[in-house]
């Protein structure tokens, strides 16, 4: 029996998983065996595009993956990357299906779930929301809202969203999580989007108290990019971001606009991109214990010079490197993606 390749890929869980596997096709061809009797094509020309499910993987994308892997080694930890060129369905992945602690990246699905309730009329952006001292996160966590109202107070839903996304306020995020029904409701929202690999069982206040609990809120880079793509298409159904005059406004734009104004992490995804490049992003940062930093993350949507868009997630987990190095790794990876895809639309 000649070696063969099983042609039925329907067992793959999603098109995103198909994308990430496309880089492994040459290896898979050499190692796979089945009973279908289809001869295996053993020769492989790296200069030829490989047809994958819904995409072409070009030689420069393979070189990009190697470059990303080389950059990632400087982090002295676990690095996960998934980048998707939305308009062309091209992607690159490094450890794209590994689990990484979300930290404040969880604010992205939380605010998406809140906006869904705003769109359905359950919540209003101008609704005042009361909170008490019991709602405030601990002092070791970032919260301008707690600092402003140390005994509790009242702010609007819109202000809570802004604080969560532009200030990365943990208290604001936990209050929004309460508004949608708690972590279980948040998980139901994410599951309802068809995304499997994002888990959100803990609030900021909970994982801020016990070191190990932060790892229970996890996501894969690939699943995070799926979430970003869903957000982008809801916010800008015409594909125009920044929006053009006359485009139909959507509530989801609030999230992207607040992410574009995010204050934390200027040296991460944005760090080495040309000044003025539109980048809507959300960071996540864990603490350091025994010289190891649990999470240094940045995920977002980058607008290319010709108007195409890259959804990208870079997670640096359990790293022994200093902050400058960790952030530099994220910035260099984003720049490598930019350099590769800004000059090529079709692998030429």
C-alpha positions in Angstrom: 0.0 0.0 0.0 1.4 3.4 -1.0 1.5 6.2 1.6 -1.5 8.4 1.2 -3.2 11.6 2.5 -6.6 11.5 4.0 -8.6 14.0 1.9 -11.5 14.5 4.1 -10.7 17.4 6.5 -14.2 17.8 7.8 -13.2 16.8 11.3 -11.2 20.0 11.7 -13.1 22.2 14.1 -13.1 25.5 12.2 -11.7 27.3 9.2 -9.2 29.0 11.5 -7.7 25.7 12.6 -7.4 24.9 8.9 -5.5 28.1 8.3 -3.0 27.3 11.1 -2.5 23.8 9.8 -1.5 25.0 6.3 2.1 25.5 7.3 2.3 21.9 8.4 1.0 20.4 5.2 4.5 19.5 3.8 5.3 17.6 7.1 1.8 16.1 7.2 2.3 14.7 3.7 5.4 12.9 4.7 4.0 11.4 7.9 0.3 10.6 7.2 -0.9 7.2 6.1 -4.4 5.9 5.6 -6.4 3.3 3.7 -7.9 5.5 0.9 -5.4 4.4 -1.6 -4.6 7.9 -2.9 -0.9 8.1 -3.7 1.2 10.6 -1.7 2.9 13.4 -3.6 6.3 13.4 -1.8 8.0 16.2 -3.7 7.5 19.7 -2.5 8.6 23.0 -4.2 8.7 25.8 -1.6 8.5 28.4 -4.3 5.0 27.2 -5.3 1.9 28.4 -3.4 0.2 25.7 -1.4 -3.5 25.6 -1.8 -5.1 25.5 1.6 -8.8 25.7 2.7 -10.0 29.1 1.6 -6.5 30.6 1.3 -3.1 30.5 -0.5 0.0 30.3 1.6 2.9 31.9 -0.2 6.6 31.5 0.2 6.9 34.9 1.9 4.4 33.8 4.6 6.6 30.8 5.3 9.6 33.1 5.7 7.5 35.4 7.9 6.7 32.4 10.2 10.4 31.7 10.5 11.1 35.3 11.3 8.4 35.4 14.0 9.8 32.2 15.6 13.3 33.8 15.6 12.0 37.0 17.3 10.0 35.0 19.8 13.1 33.3 21.2 14.2 36.5 22.8 11.2 36.4 25.1 12.6 33.6 27.2 9.1 32.2 27.6 6.1 30.9 25.7 5.1 33.0 22.7 1.9 32.6 20.7 1.0 34.5 17.6 -1.8 34.4 15.1 -2.2 37.1 12.4 -4.9 37.2 9.8 -5.0 39.5 6.7 -8.8 39.8 6.8 -9.4 40.8 3.2 -7.3 38.0 1.7 -7.8 35.3 4.3 -4.0 34.9 4.6 -2.6 33.9 8.0 0.5 33.1 9.9 0.8 31.3 13.2 3.2 30.4 15.9 1.8 28.3 18.7 -1.5 29.6 17.6 -3.5 26.9 19.4 -1.6 27.0 22.8 -3.3 28.4 25.9 -2.2 31.8 27.3 -3.5 33.7 30.3 -5.8 36.5 29.1 -5.4 39.0 31.9 -7.0 42.3 30.6 -7.6 41.0 27.1 -10.7 39.5 28.7 -12.1 43.1 28.5 -12.6 42.6 24.8 -15.2 39.8 25.0 -16.8 41.5 28.0 -17.4 44.8 26.2 -18.6 42.9 23.1 -21.2 41.1 25.3 -22.3 44.4 26.8 -22.7 46.0 23.3 -24.8 43.0 22.2 -27.2 43.9 25.1 -27.2 47.5 24.1 -28.1 46.6 20.6 -30.9 44.4 21.8 -32.3 47.2 24.1 -31.5 45.4 27.3 -29.0 48.0 28.3 -28.6 51.7 27.4 -25.3 53.5 27.0 -26.6 56.3 29.2 -27.9 54.0 31.9 -26.4 55.0 35.3 -24.8 52.0 37.1 -24.4 52.0 40.8 -21.5 50.2 42.5 -20.2 49.7 46.0 -16.9 49.3 47.7 -17.4 45.6 47.4 -17.2 45.9 43.6 -13.7 47.5 43.6 -10.7 45.4 42.7 -7.7 45.2 45.0 -5.1 47.8 45.3 -2.5 45.7 43.5 -4.7 46.0 40.3 -5.2 49.0 38.0 -8.4 50.9 38.5 -8.8 54.6 38.0 -12.5 54.1 38.8 -11.6 52.7 42.2 -9.2 55.5 42.8 -11.9 58.1 41.9 -14.7 56.5 43.9 -13.0 54.6 46.8 -16.3 54.0 48.6 -18.5 53.3 45.5 -20.5 55.6 43.2 -22.4 55.6 39.9 -21.3 56.0 36.3 -22.9 55.2 32.9 -22.5 52.1 30.9 -20.7 54.1 28.2 -18.2 55.3 30.8 -17.6 51.8 32.1 -16.8 50.6 28.5 -14.4 53.5 28.0 -12.6 52.9 31.3 -12.4 49.1 30.5 -10.9 49.6 27.1 -8.9 52.8 27.1 -7.7 52.7 30.7 -7.8 48.9 31.2 -9.8 49.4 34.4 -10.3 46.1 36.3 -13.2 47.4 38.4 -15.0 48.7 35.3 -14.7 45.4 33.6 -16.0 43.5 36.6 -19.0 45.8 36.9 -19.7 45.2 33.2 -19.3 41.5 33.7 -21.9 41.7 36.5 -24.3 43.6 34.2 -24.3 40.8 31.6 -24.9 38.1 34.3 -21.4 37.1 35.4 -18.6 35.0 34.1 -20.9 32.1 33.1 -23.0 34.5 30.9 -19.8 35.8 29.4 -18.8 32.3 28.5 -22.2 31.6 27.0 -21.8 34.7 24.8 -18.4 33.6 23.6 -19.6 30.1 23.0 -22.5 31.5 21.1 -20.1 33.1 18.6 -18.8 29.7 17.7 -15.5 30.3 19.4 -14.3 27.3 21.5 -10.9 28.3 22.8 -11.6 31.3 25.0 -12.4 30.5 28.7 -13.5 33.2 31.1 -14.5 31.8 34.5 -12.9 34.4 36.7 -13.4 38.1 37.4 -10.4 40.5 37.8 -11.1 40.7 41.5 -10.9 36.9 41.8 -7.8 36.2 39.8 -6.1 39.3 41.3 -6.2 37.6 44.7 -4.8 34.2 43.9 -1.8 33.9 41.5 -2.8 30.6 40.0 -6.4 31.7 39.1 -5.2 34.0 36.3 -4.4 30.9 34.2 -8.0 29.8 34.4 -8.9 32.8 32.1 -7.2 31.7 28.9 -7.4 31.9 25.2 -5.5 30.7 22.1 -4.1 33.4 19.8 -6.2 31.9 17.0 -9.4 32.1 18.9 -8.6 35.7 19.9 -8.2 36.6 16.2 -11.5 35.0 15.5 -13.1 37.3 18.1 -11.3 40.3 16.5 -12.6 39.4 13.1 -16.1 39.1 14.3 -15.9 42.5 16.0 -14.4 44.1 12.9 -17.1 42.8 10.6 -19.9 43.9 13.0 -18.4 47.3 13.5 -17.6 48.0 9.9 -19.8 45.8 7.7 -18.5 47.7 4.6 -15.0 46.9 5.5 -14.0 50.6 5.9 -11.9 51.3 9.0 -11.3 54.1 9.7 -14.9 54.6 8.5 -15.8 56.7 5.4 -18.3 59.5 5.4 -21.8 58.1 5.0 -21.0 54.6 6.4 -23.8 53.2 8.6 -22.8 53.6 12.2 -23.0 50.6 14.5 -22.8 50.3 18.3 -19.9 47.9 17.9 -17.8 50.8 16.6 -17.6 52.1 20.2 -15.4 49.2 21.1 -13.0 49.7 18.2 -12.8 53.4 18.7 -12.0 53.0 22.4 -9.4 50.3 21.6 -7.8 52.8 19.1 -7.5 55.2 22.1 -6.1 52.7 24.4 -3.4 54.2 26.7 -1.5 51.1 27.9 1.0 49.3 25.7 2.2 52.0 23.3 5.4 50.0 22.8 3.7 46.7 21.9 1.8 46.3 18.6 2.2 50.0 17.8 5.8 50.3 18.9 7.6 50.0 15.5 4.8 50.7 13.1 4.9 53.9 11.0 3.7 56.9 13.1 0.0 57.5 12.6 -0.8 53.9 11.7 -4.4 53.1 13.0 -4.1 50.4 15.6 -7.1 49.4 17.7 -5.7 47.2 20.4 -6.2 45.7 23.9 -3.3 44.8 26.1 -3.1 42.4 29.0 -0.3 42.3 31.6 0.2 39.9 34.5 2.4 40.2 37.5 6.0 39.0 38.1 6.9 36.3 40.6 10.3 34.7 41.0 11.5 36.6 37.9 8.8 35.2 35.7 6.1 37.5 34.3 2.8 35.6 33.7 1.5 37.6 30.7 2.5 40.4 28.4 -0.2 40.5 25.6 -1.5 42.7 22.9 -4.2 42.0 20.4 -5.8 44.2 17.9 -6.6 45.4 14.4 -3.9 47.1 12.3 -4.9 49.1 9.2 -2.4 48.7 6.3 -1.4 51.6 4.0 -3.8 50.4 1.2 -6.7 50.0 3.6 -6.5 46.3 4.2 -6.7 45.1 7.8 -4.6 42.7 9.9 -6.2 41.1 13.0 -3.4 40.0 15.2 -2.9 38.5 18.7 0.6 38.2 20.3 0.8 36.6 23.8 4.0 36.3 25.7 3.5 34.0 28.7 5.7 33.0 31.7 8.6 35.0 30.4 12.0 35.6 32.2 12.8 38.6 30.0 12.4 42.2 31.2 9.5 44.4 30.2 11.4 46.2 27.5 12.4 42.9 25.8 8.9 41.4 26.1 7.3 44.5 24.6 10.0 44.6 22.0 9.2 41.1 20.9 5.6 42.0 20.3 6.5 45.2 18.4 9.0 43.4 16.2 6.5 40.6 15.4 3.9 43.2 14.4 6.5 45.0 12.3 7.5 41.8 10.6 3.8 41.1 9.7 3.5 44.7 8.5 6.6 44.6 6.3 5.6 41.3 4.7 2.0 42.0 4.0 2.1 45.7 3.2 4.2 45.0 0.1 2.5 41.9 -1.2 -1.2 41.3 -2.0 -0.8 38.0 -3.8 2.6 36.5 -3.0 4.4 38.3 -5.7 
